């Protein structure tokens, strides 16, 4: 899991809303959609969205979408030989559909009604080929506004962190995700996370497991490969596709390589470092009424 707070003092923190670090554990399991062969994971990805500042989203006269002020990872100070360095970084956070007009994200991503109104939620922000110069075919129908915050928590005492928002209209071309309604995921369970690490187009990262999940905590810890921008991502049971929680915190994203003069991904062993924190989806009381 990762966060852009490490991008350097000379740069404005584009992802400052996500000041919650994350990292890569063992092998880097992040994959673009065109690399994913698991049909379940591809279907789940359709119901995940990128939070992008509204001023960056331009709707053209023919209904297509142009993303303004985009920069690549390399342009943001990440070493050019790092994975995805030439891909654009437009997202600030991630989210996922849980009702026909309901979306879940992290509580630190949407703090106020002003935050709600200032951002767009964009589905299908993804590469479908290995051509990094590909112009994403985003349509106006994939872009949604945030109408209101239904329920939210960002609690320092217990580390609860989530937000349930209502979109500006119903989503009719993709299905809401299934989510856990009681109990909790078992330690050692296989996980997959889908979202927008460091603001990149959709990445699917499997190969993770639950490290610890005491019933006394509002979150569980896992060795997920996530970064700033993944905040708000759905964390699924990798086999059933049921949402277990919301990615919210983790290890440092990048470290500075003094020899290269740029930043590289921070890496840990599968069992090393602090792990990534995932708010339990069952914490959101309003979901029990759906």
N, C-alpha and C positions, 0 to 999 in steps of 0.2 A: 504494500500500500504506500501511497506516496503523496506528498504535499509540496507546493511550489514555494514554501517559505524559504527554501534553500536556494532559490534562483539568484540571490545576490542583492547586496545593498544598493547597487546602482540602478536596479530595475524596479519599476512599480509592480507590486504584487497583484497581478491580474486575478489570481485565485485567492485573494485575501479572505473572501467569504468562507473559504475552506481551510482555515488555519488549523487543520487537524491532519497530522502527518500519516503517511502510509509507506509500503515497501515491497520488494520482490523476495520471495522465500524459495530457496532451492532453484529449480529451473523457472525461467520466466514463462508462465503459461498464458500470457495475454495473446489473443488471436483476433485478427480482423474477421468479419463475417464470411468472407470468401474462403477463409481457411478452416472454418468450422464444419465438421461433418455430422455432428450430432443433431438430428432433426428437431429434437425437443428443445435444445438450447437455441437453435435458430428461431423457433417459434416464440420462445420466451423473449428473445431480443426484440421482436416486433412491438412488444408492449412496454419497452423501456424508452426513456426520453432524455434529451439533453436540455439542461437549463442554460439558455443563452441570453445575454443582455439584449433587451428589446431594441436598442439603437443599432445593434449589429445585424438585425434581421430585416432585410428589405424585400418587400413583396413587389414583384414587377407587374407590368400591365397585363401580361399573359398568364399571371397566376403562379409563376415560378418564384423560387426563393434565392436570393443572393445574400451571402454572409459577408459583411463588411469588416474591415480592420482585423483580418485574420493573419496570424503569424504561425510559422512552423515551430516545432520544438527547438530546432537548431537556432532559429532567430531569437529564441528566448533564452539562449545561453546553455542549452544542453549539447553535449558533444555530438558532432555530426555522424560518428560511427555507432551511436546508440540506436536501438530499435525505434522505429517510427519517427526518426528525427526530421524527416522531410514532410511529415503529415501536419495538417493544420490543427490549431488548438483554439476552438471557439467556445467550448462549454465551460461553465463555472461549477456546475454540480450535475448530479444525475437524479432521475426519479423513475417511478414505475406506476403503471395503471392498475388500480384495484377496484374500480367501479366505472360505470359508463361515462362519468365526468369527474372521477375522483383519482387523485394522484398522491403518492407518498414520496417524501424526500427527507433529508435530514433537517432537524430544527435549526441548525446553524446556517443553513442555506437560505431559508425564508424566515426572517425574523419579524417583519412588520407588513402591514397591508401595502406600504409603499414598495417594499421588496417584491411583494406579490405582483403588483401592477407593472413593475419596471422590467420584468423578465418574461421571456417566452419559453414554452416547452415544445421542443422540436423532436418528433419521432423520425426515424429513418436517417438520422445523421450518422452515416456509415459508408465505408468503402466496400464496393462489391467486386473489385478487381485489384490486382497488385499494381495498378498504375497510380502512383501518388499524384499525378497531374490530372487525375480524373475530376471532372466537374460533377459534383454530386447533384443528382436530379431530385432536388427537394421541391415539393409543391406546397402551395398555400394550405392545402388540406391537412398537411402534416404539422402545421404550426398552431399552437394553442396559447391563449393567454391565461393568466391566473385570476379568477374572479374573487375568491375569498379564502382565508385560512379557516378551516373547520376546527382543527385541534392541533396544538403544538406544545412541545416541551423542550427546554434546554436548561437542564438542572445540574448545577455544579456539585451539589451534595451527593447525588446518586449517579450522575453522568447520563441520565436519560436524555435522548436527543432524537427528536422526530418531528415531522410536520405532515398533516393531512390537508390537502388543499382541493378546492373545487375549480375545475377548468371552466373556461368561458363558454363551452358548448360540449355536447356529448360526443364521444369518440365512437364511430360506427364501423370503422374498417379494421379493427383489431380487438381482441378479447381482453377483458380484465384478467389479471393474474390470480391464481389460487394462492391463498396464504393460510398459515397455521392460525387456528382460532383458540387452541388450548394446549396445555402441556408445554414441552420444550424439546428442542433438538438434542440428540444424544452426543456426548463427547465421542470423537472419532468419526462422526458422520461425514460423508463426502459432500463437498460444497462446490458451487460455481457462482461467480459474481459477474454481472453484466452492467457495464456503465461506461464512463468517459474519463479514464485516467489522464491526469494532466490536461484535461479539456479536449482530448483527442476524439476522433470518431469512435463509434461503438467498439468496445473490446469485450470479448468473452474470455474469462480466465477460470479454468477448472483446476483440478489437481490439488485442491485444498481440503482441509479437514477441520473440524471443531477441536480446538485445543482444550478449552475449559468452559464449563457452563454451570456454575453454581446457581441453584434456584433462588438464592438470596440477592442476586444481581439482576439489573435490568438489561444487561447486555451479555453476550458471550464473546469469546476470543478465538480467532482462527488464523491460520497461516495463508491468508489470501494475498494475491499479488494485486495490490490496489494503490492508488495515488490520489493526491488532491484532484478534484474533479470527479472522482469516484464517490465522494460524499453524497449520500442519498441513494446509492446503487442498491438494487435488490440483491440479496444473498439467498440463493436457492439451495434446497436439497438437490444435489446433482442428479439423482436418479428419478425422483418423483416430479421435480419442477415446482414444488411448493415453496413459496417464499417463507424463509425462516427469520429474516431480519433485514436491517438497513445499515449499510456500511457508514461508519461515522468517524472513526479515529484509527491511528496506527503509528508505525515507525516513520522515521525520517525518509523522505522520498529520494533525494539526491545528495551526493557529496561532491565537493570541489576537487577536481584532479589538477594539482598544481603543475604537473608536467604538460598536460594538454591545454591548460588554460580555459577549461570549461567544466561542466558538471556531468557526472555519470550516475547511473542508477545505483542506489544503495542496496546491497544484497546481504541476505542472511541465510543461514541453513534452514531447512524445513522446521526444525525444532528450536531455532535460535531467535534472538531479539525478543521484543515484547509481545509480538502478535498484533493482529488487527481487531478492533472492537466493533461489534455489530449489535445495534439496538434490537431487542426482541420485538418482532412484529406484534406480538400479543399485548404490548404496552399501550397500543392505540385503542382507546376505549370505544371510539365511534365505529370502528370496524366490526365490532360485535353485533351491531344492528343491521349490517348489510345482509 
